Amino acid sequence: MPLDAFLLDLLEDPVDHGTLLYVPSKDVLFNPRRRVAYEVRDSIPVLLPDESRPVDEDEERTFKEDPDARFTGVK
């Protein structure tokens, strides 16, 4: 189940407080500045720095090319 649009407007990276790229097909929130991904488990974003994982260039490209991906934060 995708994350609620209202929740997406509120989410930010817990380390640098910037926007995140939500990729619903991969169940991740991706920070392109830090090149880390946070998992979304059962529609709950796990925004714990210790739970983040590094993202390589190929995976980053996949995230950015996903047509359903969107950035968090109020528009």
Buried (B, 14 or more C-beta within 10 A) or exposed (E): EEBEEEEBEEBBBEEEEBBBBBBBEBBBBBBBEBBBBBBBEEEEBBBEEEEBEEBEEEBBEBBEEBEEBBBBEEE
